[in-house]
Amino acid sequence: MRRFLDRLYLTAGWLSAACFMSIALMVTAQLIGRIVDSTMRLLGMVPYGFLVEGLAEIAGYLLATASLLALGLALKSASHIRITILLGLLSPRPRWYFELFAIGVSTAFAAFMTLRMGLLAYDSWVYNEVSFGLVPVKLAYPQAAMAFGLLVFTISLIDELVITFTTGKPSFVATEDALTLGKEG
């Protein structure tokens, strides 16, 4: 099971990277098109007028999807921003309760958001909703991708909740400690 979960988080991370690369490629294509057009104008030629239709809208969907897909891997690799000042003041037992509470509340919130995003994607599918931009995008697709990212994040939080309950501390604490020791040395 551990191997499956780690692969799930890593796969979602790679999908997130693919979304960011898609954004970069589209922006680069648009930029090159503008440079070519400007050069053609300078040479007295009629510009080609290259345009990536709906770039801003599609990039927005990709950015939201990439951000949500990366959450699970970020949690498991201790890349989330955590405020540990209070935790450092607590003895092990109260810290354990505090960690369980924080991860539990986060899990409940992430599960709620996953459910709501999934229902939103389902409604968009049923009613065949499309975006109002230059390119009519079926909204169910980006919403389903975002729901998948939230689902992976929820699973990673449940995973951390179980690990924290059984071992006494979240798995990402060891990574945080290693990073802290690396900075001090």
mmCIF file of the C-alpha atoms, coordinates in Angstrom:
data_MODEL
# 
_entry.id   MODEL 
# 
loop_
_atom_site.group_PDB 
_atom_site.id 
_atom_site.type_symbol 
_atom_site.label_atom_id 
_atom_site.label_alt_id 
_atom_site.label_comp_id 
_atom_site.label_asym_id 
_atom_site.label_entity_id 
_atom_site.label_seq_id 
_atom_site.pdbx_PDB_ins_code 
_atom_site.Cartn_x 
_atom_site.Cartn_y 
_atom_site.Cartn_z 
_atom_site.occupancy 
_atom_site.B_iso_or_equiv 
_atom_site.pdbx_formal_charge 
_atom_site.auth_seq_id 
_atom_site.auth_comp_id 
_atom_site.auth_asym_id 
_atom_site.auth_atom_id 
_atom_site.pdbx_PDB_model_num 
ATOM 1   C CA . MET A 1 1   ? 0.000   0.000  0.000   1.00 0.00 ? 1   MET A CA 1 
ATOM 2   C CA . ARG A 1 2   ? 2.858   2.387  0.880   1.00 0.00 ? 2   ARG A CA 1 
ATOM 3   C CA . ARG A 1 3   ? 4.381   1.898  -2.572  1.00 0.00 ? 3   ARG A CA 1 
ATOM 4   C CA . PHE A 1 4   ? 1.045   2.617  -4.281  1.00 0.00 ? 4   PHE A CA 1 
ATOM 5   C CA . LEU A 1 5   ? 0.507   5.812  -2.281  1.00 0.00 ? 5   LEU A CA 1 
ATOM 6   C CA . ASP A 1 6   ? 4.031   7.080  -2.928  1.00 0.00 ? 6   ASP A CA 1 
ATOM 7   C CA . ARG A 1 7   ? 3.575   6.441  -6.648  1.00 0.00 ? 7   ARG A CA 1 
ATOM 8   C CA . LEU A 1 8   ? 0.213   8.231  -6.577  1.00 0.00 ? 8   LEU A CA 1 
ATOM 9   C CA . TYR A 1 9   ? 1.775   11.331 -5.005  1.00 0.00 ? 9   TYR A CA 1 
ATOM 10  C CA . LEU A 1 10  ? 4.688   11.239 -7.439  1.00 0.00 ? 10  LEU A CA 1 
ATOM 11  C CA . THR A 1 11  ? 2.398   10.765 -10.456 1.00 0.00 ? 11  THR A CA 1 
ATOM 12  C CA . ALA A 1 12  ? 0.289   13.735 -9.379  1.00 0.00 ? 12  ALA A CA 1 
ATOM 13  C CA . GLY A 1 13  ? 3.507   15.747 -8.998  1.00 0.00 ? 13  GLY A CA 1 
ATOM 14  C CA . TRP A 1 14  ? 4.580   14.836 -12.541 1.00 0.00 ? 14  TRP A CA 1 
ATOM 15  C CA . LEU A 1 15  ? 1.137   15.767 -13.876 1.00 0.00 ? 15  LEU A CA 1 
ATOM 16  C CA . SER A 1 16  ? 1.502   19.107 -12.103 1.00 0.00 ? 16  SER A CA 1 
ATOM 17  C CA . ALA A 1 17  ? 4.870   19.621 -13.770 1.00 0.00 ? 17  ALA A CA 1 
ATOM 18  C CA . ALA A 1 18  ? 3.308   18.750 -17.144 1.00 0.00 ? 18  ALA A CA 1 
ATOM 19  C CA . CYS A 1 19  ? 0.670   21.452 -16.590 1.00 0.00 ? 19  CYS A CA 1 
ATOM 20  C CA . PHE A 1 20  ? 3.373   24.014 -15.830 1.00 0.00 ? 20  PHE A CA 1 
ATOM 21  C CA . MET A 1 21  ? 5.347   22.924 -18.908 1.00 0.00 ? 21  MET A CA 1 
ATOM 22  C CA . SER A 1 22  ? 2.219   23.295 -21.051 1.00 0.00 ? 22  SER A CA 1 
ATOM 23  C CA . ILE A 1 23  ? 1.780   26.840 -19.786 1.00 0.00 ? 23  ILE A CA 1 
ATOM 24  C CA . ALA A 1 24  ? 5.422   27.602 -20.513 1.00 0.00 ? 24  ALA A CA 1 
ATOM 25  C CA . LEU A 1 25  ? 5.185   26.181 -24.045 1.00 0.00 ? 25  LEU A CA 1 
ATOM 26  C CA . MET A 1 26  ? 2.036   28.131 -24.871 1.00 0.00 ? 26  MET A CA 1 
ATOM 27  C CA . VAL A 1 27  ? 3.478   31.391 -23.528 1.00 0.00 ? 27  VAL A CA 1 
ATOM 28  C CA . THR A 1 28  ? 6.731   30.761 -25.401 1.00 0.00 ? 28  THR A CA 1 
ATOM 29  C CA . ALA A 1 29  ? 4.845   30.133 -28.646 1.00 0.00 ? 29  ALA A CA 1 
ATOM 30  C CA . GLN A 1 30  ? 2.868   33.340 -28.140 1.00 0.00 ? 30  GLN A CA 1 
ATOM 31  C CA . LEU A 1 31  ? 6.053   35.276 -27.381 1.00 0.00 ? 31  LEU A CA 1 
ATOM 32  C CA . ILE A 1 32  ? 7.853   33.940 -30.459 1.00 0.00 ? 32  ILE A CA 1 
ATOM 33  C CA . GLY A 1 33  ? 4.810   34.818 -32.558 1.00 0.00 ? 33  GLY A CA 1 
ATOM 34  C CA . ARG A 1 34  ? 4.899   38.404 -31.287 1.00 0.00 ? 34  ARG A CA 1 
ATOM 35  C CA . ILE A 1 35  ? 8.642   38.675 -31.952 1.00 0.00 ? 35  ILE A CA 1 
ATOM 36  C CA . VAL A 1 36  ? 8.187   37.373 -35.504 1.00 0.00 ? 36  VAL A CA 1 
ATOM 37  C CA . ASP A 1 37  ? 5.309   39.784 -36.072 1.00 0.00 ? 37  ASP A CA 1 
ATOM 38  C CA . SER A 1 38  ? 7.351   42.742 -34.775 1.00 0.00 ? 38  SER A CA 1 
ATOM 39  C CA . THR A 1 39  ? 10.297  41.756 -36.961 1.00 0.00 ? 39  THR A CA 1 
ATOM 40  C CA . MET A 1 40  ? 8.031   41.484 -40.008 1.00 0.00 ? 40  MET A CA 1 
ATOM 41  C CA . ARG A 1 41  ? 6.630   44.976 -39.282 1.00 0.00 ? 41  ARG A CA 1 
ATOM 42  C CA . LEU A 1 42  ? 10.154  46.394 -38.986 1.00 0.00 ? 42  LEU A CA 1 
ATOM 43  C CA . LEU A 1 43  ? 11.034  44.862 -42.360 1.00 0.00 ? 43  LEU A CA 1 
ATOM 44  C CA . GLY A 1 44  ? 7.936   46.410 -43.942 1.00 0.00 ? 44  GLY A CA 1 
ATOM 45  C CA . MET A 1 45  ? 6.158   43.068 -44.301 1.00 0.00 ? 45  MET A CA 1 
ATOM 46  C CA . VAL A 1 46  ? 2.596   42.249 -43.336 1.00 0.00 ? 46  VAL A CA 1 
ATOM 47  C CA . PRO A 1 47  ? 2.681   40.562 -39.897 1.00 0.00 ? 47  PRO A CA 1 
ATOM 48  C CA . TYR A 1 48  ? 1.469   36.994 -39.685 1.00 0.00 ? 48  TYR A CA 1 
ATOM 49  C CA . GLY A 1 49  ? -0.620  37.654 -36.576 1.00 0.00 ? 49  GLY A CA 1 
ATOM 50  C CA . PHE A 1 50  ? 0.190   34.439 -34.682 1.00 0.00 ? 50  PHE A CA 1 
ATOM 51  C CA . LEU A 1 51  ? -2.023  34.065 -31.626 1.00 0.00 ? 51  LEU A CA 1 
ATOM 52  C CA . VAL A 1 52  ? -2.582  31.295 -29.125 1.00 0.00 ? 52  VAL A CA 1 
ATOM 53  C CA . GLU A 1 53  ? -6.355  31.496 -28.809 1.00 0.00 ? 53  GLU A CA 1 
ATOM 54  C CA . GLY A 1 54  ? -7.620  31.567 -25.231 1.00 0.00 ? 54  GLY A CA 1 
ATOM 55  C CA . LEU A 1 55  ? -4.097  31.512 -23.758 1.00 0.00 ? 55  LEU A CA 1 
ATOM 56  C CA . ALA A 1 56  ? -4.994  33.348 -20.548 1.00 0.00 ? 56  ALA A CA 1 
ATOM 57  C CA . GLU A 1 57  ? -8.046  31.199 -19.882 1.00 0.00 ? 57  GLU A CA 1 
ATOM 58  C CA . ILE A 1 58  ? -6.363  27.873 -20.634 1.00 0.00 ? 58  ILE A CA 1 
ATOM 59  C CA . ALA A 1 59  ? -3.271  28.886 -18.655 1.00 0.00 ? 59  ALA A CA 1 
ATOM 60  C CA . GLY A 1 60  ? -5.549  29.728 -15.724 1.00 0.00 ? 60  GLY A CA 1 
ATOM 61  C CA . TYR A 1 61  ? -7.132  26.273 -15.785 1.00 0.00 ? 61  TYR A CA 1 
ATOM 62  C CA . LEU A 1 62  ? -3.707  24.644 -16.070 1.00 0.00 ? 62  LEU A CA 1 
ATOM 63  C CA . LEU A 1 63  ? -2.323  26.740 -13.213 1.00 0.00 ? 63  LEU A CA 1 
ATOM 64  C CA . ALA A 1 64  ? -5.203  25.853 -10.887 1.00 0.00 ? 64  ALA A CA 1 
ATOM 65  C CA . THR A 1 65  ? -4.909  22.182 -11.823 1.00 0.00 ? 65  THR A CA 1 
ATOM 66  C CA . ALA A 1 66  ? -1.118  22.178 -11.390 1.00 0.00 ? 66  ALA A CA 1 
ATOM 67  C CA . SER A 1 67  ? -1.385  23.806 -7.978  1.00 0.00 ? 67  SER A CA 1 
ATOM 68  C CA . LEU A 1 68  ? -3.908  21.278 -6.702  1.00 0.00 ? 68  LEU A CA 1 
ATOM 69  C CA . LEU A 1 69  ? -2.095  18.279 -8.189  1.00 0.00 ? 69  LEU A CA 1 
ATOM 70  C CA . ALA A 1 70  ? 1.104   19.272 -6.384  1.00 0.00 ? 70  ALA A CA 1 
ATOM 71  C CA . LEU A 1 71  ? -0.434  19.477 -2.898  1.00 0.00 ? 71  LEU A CA 1 
ATOM 72  C CA . GLY A 1 72  ? -0.156  15.784 -2.001  1.00 0.00 ? 72  GLY A CA 1 
ATOM 73  C CA . LEU A 1 73  ? 3.495   15.470 -3.012  1.00 0.00 ? 73  LEU A CA 1 
ATOM 74  C CA . ALA A 1 74  ? 4.312   18.785 -1.320  1.00 0.00 ? 74  ALA A CA 1 
ATOM 75  C CA . LEU A 1 75  ? 2.811   17.541 1.947   1.00 0.00 ? 75  LEU A CA 1 
ATOM 76  C CA . LYS A 1 76  ? 4.668   14.242 1.861   1.00 0.00 ? 76  LYS A CA 1 
ATOM 77  C CA . SER A 1 77  ? 7.996   15.881 0.996   1.00 0.00 ? 77  SER A CA 1 
ATOM 78  C CA . ALA A 1 78  ? 7.718   18.568 3.710   1.00 0.00 ? 78  ALA A CA 1 
ATOM 79  C CA . SER A 1 79  ? 7.381   21.360 1.168   1.00 0.00 ? 79  SER A CA 1 
ATOM 80  C CA . HIS A 1 80  ? 4.300   22.882 2.792   1.00 0.00 ? 80  HIS A CA 1 
ATOM 81  C CA . ILE A 1 81  ? 4.803   25.957 4.900   1.00 0.00 ? 81  ILE A CA 1 
ATOM 82  C CA . ARG A 1 82  ? 4.234   25.067 8.525   1.00 0.00 ? 82  ARG A CA 1 
ATOM 83  C CA . ILE A 1 83  ? 4.539   27.305 11.539  1.00 0.00 ? 83  ILE A CA 1 
ATOM 84  C CA . THR A 1 84  ? 6.399   25.185 14.042  1.00 0.00 ? 84  THR A CA 1 
ATOM 85  C CA . ILE A 1 85  ? 7.144   27.798 16.715  1.00 0.00 ? 85  ILE A CA 1 
ATOM 86  C CA . LEU A 1 86  ? 4.251   26.623 18.899  1.00 0.00 ? 86  LEU A CA 1 
ATOM 87  C CA . LEU A 1 87  ? 5.037   22.958 18.210  1.00 0.00 ? 87  LEU A CA 1 
ATOM 88  C CA . GLY A 1 88  ? 8.623   23.464 19.373  1.00 0.00 ? 88  GLY A CA 1 
ATOM 89  C CA . LEU A 1 89  ? 7.381   24.709 22.740  1.00 0.00 ? 89  LEU A CA 1 
ATOM 90  C CA . LEU A 1 90  ? 5.211   21.640 23.354  1.00 0.00 ? 90  LEU A CA 1 
ATOM 91  C CA . SER A 1 91  ? 6.319   18.417 24.996  1.00 0.00 ? 91  SER A CA 1 
ATOM 92  C CA . PRO A 1 92  ? 5.887   15.231 22.899  1.00 0.00 ? 92  PRO A CA 1 
ATOM 93  C CA . ARG A 1 93  ? 2.400   14.214 24.096  1.00 0.00 ? 93  ARG A CA 1 
ATOM 94  C CA . PRO A 1 94  ? 0.665   17.611 23.660  1.00 0.00 ? 94  PRO A CA 1 
ATOM 95  C CA . ARG A 1 95  ? 2.503   18.053 20.349  1.00 0.00 ? 95  ARG A CA 1 
ATOM 96  C CA . TRP A 1 96  ? 1.082   14.708 19.195  1.00 0.00 ? 96  TRP A CA 1 
ATOM 97  C CA . TYR A 1 97  ? -2.446  15.855 20.056  1.00 0.00 ? 97  TYR A CA 1 
ATOM 98  C CA . PHE A 1 98  ? -1.878  19.189 18.351  1.00 0.00 ? 98  PHE A CA 1 
ATOM 99  C CA . GLU A 1 99  ? -0.513  17.489 15.188  1.00 0.00 ? 99  GLU A CA 1 
ATOM 100 C CA . LEU A 1 100 ? -3.489  15.092 15.126  1.00 0.00 ? 100 LEU A CA 1 
ATOM 101 C CA . PHE A 1 101 ? -5.905  17.982 15.518  1.00 0.00 ? 101 PHE A CA 1 
ATOM 102 C CA . ALA A 1 102 ? -4.270  20.071 12.780  1.00 0.00 ? 102 ALA A CA 1 
ATOM 103 C CA . ILE A 1 103 ? -4.038  17.192 10.319  1.00 0.00 ? 103 ILE A CA 1 
ATOM 104 C CA . GLY A 1 104 ? -7.589  16.076 11.190  1.00 0.00 ? 104 GLY A CA 1 
ATOM 105 C CA . VAL A 1 105 ? -9.071  19.524 10.549  1.00 0.00 ? 105 VAL A CA 1 
ATOM 106 C CA . SER A 1 106 ? -7.066  19.793 7.325   1.00 0.00 ? 106 SER A CA 1 
ATOM 107 C CA . THR A 1 107 ? -8.314  16.372 6.242   1.00 0.00 ? 107 THR A CA 1 
ATOM 108 C CA . ALA A 1 108 ? -11.941 17.311 6.893   1.00 0.00 ? 108 ALA A CA 1 
ATOM 109 C CA . PHE A 1 109 ? -11.576 20.572 4.966   1.00 0.00 ? 109 PHE A CA 1 
ATOM 110 C CA . ALA A 1 110 ? -9.773  18.875 2.041   1.00 0.00 ? 110 ALA A CA 1 
ATOM 111 C CA . ALA A 1 111 ? -12.413 16.118 1.901   1.00 0.00 ? 111 ALA A CA 1 
ATOM 112 C CA . PHE A 1 112 ? -15.163 18.734 1.811   1.00 0.00 ? 112 PHE A CA 1 
ATOM 113 C CA . MET A 1 113 ? -13.401 20.657 -0.966  1.00 0.00 ? 113 MET A CA 1 
ATOM 114 C CA . THR A 1 114 ? -12.839 17.423 -2.917  1.00 0.00 ? 114 THR A CA 1 
ATOM 115 C CA . LEU A 1 115 ? -16.513 16.543 -2.680  1.00 0.00 ? 115 LEU A CA 1 
ATOM 116 C CA . ARG A 1 116 ? -17.654 20.020 -3.710  1.00 0.00 ? 116 ARG A CA 1 
ATOM 117 C CA . MET A 1 117 ? -15.240 20.204 -6.655  1.00 0.00 ? 117 MET A CA 1 
ATOM 118 C CA . GLY A 1 118 ? -16.271 16.727 -7.753  1.00 0.00 ? 118 GLY A CA 1 
ATOM 119 C CA . LEU A 1 119 ? -19.949 17.708 -7.637  1.00 0.00 ? 119 LEU A CA 1 
ATOM 120 C CA . LEU A 1 120 ? -19.190 20.900 -9.541  1.00 0.00 ? 120 LEU A CA 1 
ATOM 121 C CA . ALA A 1 121 ? -17.417 18.891 -12.259 1.00 0.00 ? 121 ALA A CA 1 
ATOM 122 C CA . TYR A 1 122 ? -20.327 16.451 -12.381 1.00 0.00 ? 122 TYR A CA 1 
ATOM 123 C CA . ASP A 1 123 ? -22.864 19.286 -12.752 1.00 0.00 ? 123 ASP A CA 1 
ATOM 124 C CA . SER A 1 124 ? -20.763 20.834 -15.507 1.00 0.00 ? 124 SER A CA 1 
ATOM 125 C CA . TRP A 1 125 ? -20.710 17.469 -17.266 1.00 0.00 ? 125 TRP A CA 1 
ATOM 126 C CA . VAL A 1 126 ? -24.468 16.924 -16.924 1.00 0.00 ? 126 VAL A CA 1 
ATOM 127 C CA . TYR A 1 127 ? -25.354 20.426 -18.122 1.00 0.00 ? 127 TYR A CA 1 
ATOM 128 C CA . ASN A 1 128 ? -22.580 20.511 -20.758 1.00 0.00 ? 128 ASN A CA 1 
ATOM 129 C CA . GLU A 1 129 ? -21.234 23.828 -19.450 1.00 0.00 ? 129 GLU A CA 1 
ATOM 130 C CA . VAL A 1 130 ? -18.541 25.577 -21.466 1.00 0.00 ? 130 VAL A CA 1 
ATOM 131 C CA . SER A 1 131 ? -16.408 28.609 -20.677 1.00 0.00 ? 131 SER A CA 1 
ATOM 132 C CA . PHE A 1 132 ? -17.252 32.073 -22.012 1.00 0.00 ? 132 PHE A CA 1 
ATOM 133 C CA . GLY A 1 133 ? -13.764 32.782 -23.386 1.00 0.00 ? 133 GLY A CA 1 
ATOM 134 C CA . LEU A 1 134 ? -12.455 32.797 -26.948 1.00 0.00 ? 134 LEU A CA 1 
ATOM 135 C CA . VAL A 1 135 ? -12.091 29.030 -26.866 1.00 0.00 ? 135 VAL A CA 1 
ATOM 136 C CA . PRO A 1 136 ? -15.153 27.205 -25.514 1.00 0.00 ? 136 PRO A CA 1 
ATOM 137 C CA . VAL A 1 137 ? -13.646 24.810 -22.957 1.00 0.00 ? 137 VAL A CA 1 
ATOM 138 C CA . LYS A 1 138 ? -15.908 22.137 -21.479 1.00 0.00 ? 138 LYS A CA 1 
ATOM 139 C CA . LEU A 1 139 ? -15.650 23.077 -17.815 1.00 0.00 ? 139 LEU A CA 1 
ATOM 140 C CA . ALA A 1 140 ? -16.050 19.504 -16.606 1.00 0.00 ? 140 ALA A CA 1 
ATOM 141 C CA . TYR A 1 141 ? -12.513 18.632 -17.744 1.00 0.00 ? 141 TYR A CA 1 
ATOM 142 C CA . PRO A 1 142 ? -10.485 21.206 -15.805 1.00 0.00 ? 142 PRO A CA 1 
ATOM 143 C CA . GLN A 1 143 ? -12.840 20.856 -12.840 1.00 0.00 ? 143 GLN A CA 1 
ATOM 144 C CA . ALA A 1 144 ? -12.405 17.063 -12.814 1.00 0.00 ? 144 ALA A CA 1 
ATOM 145 C CA . ALA A 1 145 ? -8.617  17.480 -12.964 1.00 0.00 ? 145 ALA A CA 1 
ATOM 146 C CA . MET A 1 146 ? -8.787  19.889 -10.024 1.00 0.00 ? 146 MET A CA 1 
ATOM 147 C CA . ALA A 1 147 ? -11.020 17.453 -8.120  1.00 0.00 ? 147 ALA A CA 1 
ATOM 148 C CA . PHE A 1 148 ? -8.450  14.706 -8.764  1.00 0.00 ? 148 PHE A CA 1 
ATOM 149 C CA . GLY A 1 149 ? -5.697  16.925 -7.336  1.00 0.00 ? 149 GLY A CA 1 
ATOM 150 C CA . LEU A 1 150 ? -7.806  17.602 -4.256  1.00 0.00 ? 150 LEU A CA 1 
ATOM 151 C CA . LEU A 1 151 ? -8.523  13.874 -3.929  1.00 0.00 ? 151 LEU A CA 1 
ATOM 152 C CA . VAL A 1 152 ? -4.800  13.065 -3.957  1.00 0.00 ? 152 VAL A CA 1 
ATOM 153 C CA . PHE A 1 153 ? -4.248  15.768 -1.324  1.00 0.00 ? 153 PHE A CA 1 
ATOM 154 C CA . THR A 1 154 ? -7.056  14.357 0.825   1.00 0.00 ? 154 THR A CA 1 
ATOM 155 C CA . ILE A 1 155 ? -5.562  10.871 0.554   1.00 0.00 ? 155 ILE A CA 1 
ATOM 156 C CA . SER A 1 156 ? -2.148  12.229 1.568   1.00 0.00 ? 156 SER A CA 1 
ATOM 157 C CA . LEU A 1 157 ? -3.707  13.916 4.604   1.00 0.00 ? 157 LEU A CA 1 
ATOM 158 C CA . ILE A 1 158 ? -5.488  10.700 5.614   1.00 0.00 ? 158 ILE A CA 1 
ATOM 159 C CA . ASP A 1 159 ? -2.167  8.901  5.154   1.00 0.00 ? 159 ASP A CA 1 
ATOM 160 C CA . GLU A 1 160 ? -0.461  11.446 7.435   1.00 0.00 ? 160 GLU A CA 1 
ATOM 161 C CA . LEU A 1 161 ? -3.265  11.166 9.981   1.00 0.00 ? 161 LEU A CA 1 
ATOM 162 C CA . VAL A 1 162 ? -2.789  7.399  10.183  1.00 0.00 ? 162 VAL A CA 1 
ATOM 163 C CA . ILE A 1 163 ? 1.019   7.727  10.349  1.00 0.00 ? 163 ILE A CA 1 
ATOM 164 C CA . THR A 1 164 ? 0.809   10.383 13.058  1.00 0.00 ? 164 THR A CA 1 
ATOM 165 C CA . PHE A 1 165 ? -1.665  8.353  15.095  1.00 0.00 ? 165 PHE A CA 1 
ATOM 166 C CA . THR A 1 166 ? 0.372   5.145  14.910  1.00 0.00 ? 166 THR A CA 1 
ATOM 167 C CA . THR A 1 167 ? 3.956   6.441  15.118  1.00 0.00 ? 167 THR A CA 1 
ATOM 168 C CA . GLY A 1 168 ? 3.516   9.573  17.205  1.00 0.00 ? 168 GLY A CA 1 
ATOM 169 C CA . LYS A 1 169 ? 4.690   12.059 14.588  1.00 0.00 ? 169 LYS A CA 1 
ATOM 170 C CA . PRO A 1 170 ? 3.958   12.893 10.951  1.00 0.00 ? 170 PRO A CA 1 
ATOM 171 C CA . SER A 1 171 ? 6.287   11.435 8.333   1.00 0.00 ? 171 SER A CA 1 
ATOM 172 C CA . PHE A 1 172 ? 7.261   14.861 7.071   1.00 0.00 ? 172 PHE A CA 1 
ATOM 173 C CA . VAL A 1 173 ? 8.748   15.850 10.458  1.00 0.00 ? 173 VAL A CA 1 
ATOM 174 C CA . ALA A 1 174 ? 11.829  13.707 9.752   1.00 0.00 ? 174 ALA A CA 1 
ATOM 175 C CA . THR A 1 175 ? 12.326  15.607 6.478   1.00 0.00 ? 175 THR A CA 1 
ATOM 176 C CA . GLU A 1 176 ? 11.852  18.949 8.248   1.00 0.00 ? 176 GLU A CA 1 
ATOM 177 C CA . ASP A 1 177 ? 14.386  17.928 10.902  1.00 0.00 ? 177 ASP A CA 1 
ATOM 178 C CA . ALA A 1 178 ? 16.891  16.859 8.250   1.00 0.00 ? 178 ALA A CA 1 
ATOM 179 C CA . LEU A 1 179 ? 16.458  20.192 6.452   1.00 0.00 ? 179 LEU A CA 1 
ATOM 180 C CA . THR A 1 180 ? 16.882  22.124 9.706   1.00 0.00 ? 180 THR A CA 1 
ATOM 181 C CA . LEU A 1 181 ? 20.031  20.185 10.637  1.00 0.00 ? 181 LEU A CA 1 
ATOM 182 C CA . GLY A 1 182 ? 21.413  20.774 7.164   1.00 0.00 ? 182 GLY A CA 1 
ATOM 183 C CA . LYS A 1 183 ? 21.028  24.551 7.598   1.00 0.00 ? 183 LYS A CA 1 
ATOM 184 C CA . GLU A 1 184 ? 22.688  24.569 11.018  1.00 0.00 ? 184 GLU A CA 1 
ATOM 185 C CA . GLY A 1 185 ? 25.724  22.526 9.937   1.00 0.00 ? 185 GLY A CA 1 
# 
